[in-house]
């Protein structure tokens, strides 16, 4: 994985209370999980 380019700001997201931010980042950093969540989101929009 590539790191942030110098001078570029990182996107930030408010994590709801009770959610483990480190675990969430690991899940979202997994390309297979990201593809699964994207597919799920698209299927929910279609309904």
Secondary structure as GFF3:
##gff-version 3
##sequence-region A 1 47
A	DSSP	alpha_helix	21	29	.	.	.	ID=ss1
A	DSSP	alpha_helix	31	46	.	.	.	ID=ss2
###
